[in-house]
Amino acid sequence: MTILDSEQDGQEARSQAPGQQYKRPDHGGNVAQATIAAVRSMIHDELRPGDLLPPQRDLARALNVSRATLREALSILATLGEIVPKENGRGFLCADPTETPATPSWRFAARYPLTEVYQFRYVVESYAAELAAISHTGDEIETLRGTIVAFRKAALAEDLMAYVQADFDFHHLVMSIGRNKLLVDMHQTFASVLLESQRLIAGRRGNLLIAVQEHDHILQAIAMRDPDGARYYMRKHLSMAASRAGLPLSEVP
């Protein structure tokens, strides 16, 4: 999704007085995550569905972030269905949570087709799950179980930001437990692409608990030291995730 700079003046949006600053929460030094949280808080607490967000130059100044950081935050919020672009492409509106969100575009399309992303994940993550079933420790299983607890909590609360992060954490931890450093580095190198593929699913809403149940099956197989089962459930999960992202099942093994 292309993020266009808003050229609307302050009268078109119910924003704050000039010079007043929104509070940007501390997210452990992660400016992008803090910016997303601040904009999301503004959407939920100060605006209503259909309201226009303040112009990007004003919002970036109020949050004390660069325009590039703000554009990234808005792109993520659009993928999650929190905001939608105006028909003329100039600015964003707060989405109506009672309406079915529009299907977001895949913003890495110029580099990696979404089909290829899920094909990559299908091969790499299923093998990592197999390795994790062989090499895990008890403490690692408990840590993995903690990501599912966070995942379920976010699903029940419909906290999409926390949901996507817990989803990513689970998959990255499985990669780490597999103890193949090259696989871990590959997963981290393409973290932004993989995270976006997971945001795409969350943005479509639906039953968020389905993926939680799928993670449970993967965990159980890993904990039982069942590499065949871990590979099977990871592949099944990723095939279903691809389907939820809008891909035909025939495009992913």
Number of C-alpha atoms within 10 A of each C-alpha: 14 11 17 15 15 19 13 15 10 16 9 12 15 14 19 15 8 10 9 11 15 17 16 19 17 13 12 8 9 10 18 18 18 20 26 22 20 18 22 19 16 16 20 12 9 12 17 15 15 14 19 26 23 23 20 21 15 19 20 20 17 17 19 15 17 15 16 11 16 24 19 16 22 23 22 22 22 27 28 25 25 23 27 24 21 14 9 8 14 15 21 26 23 23 22 16 12 7 7 12 19 13 16 19 12 18 20 15 11 7 8 12 12 21 17 12 17 24 17 14 21 21 15 17 24 26 23 27 32 25 25 30 28 18 15 18 12 9 9 17 19 13 13 23 18 15 22 23 15 18 28 23 17 21 23 12 12 16 13 21 19 17 26 23 17 23 23 20 19 21 20 19 19 27 28 21 23 21 15 13 12 10 18 19 13 12 20 14 11 11 14 12 19 20 16 20 23 22 27 27 22 25 23 20 18 11 12 20 16 15 20 22 14 17 23 17 18 25 26 17 22 28 22 12 18 19 22 16 20 28 25 18 23 27 23 17 22 22 23 19 21 26 17 19 23 15 16 13 13 8 13 20 12
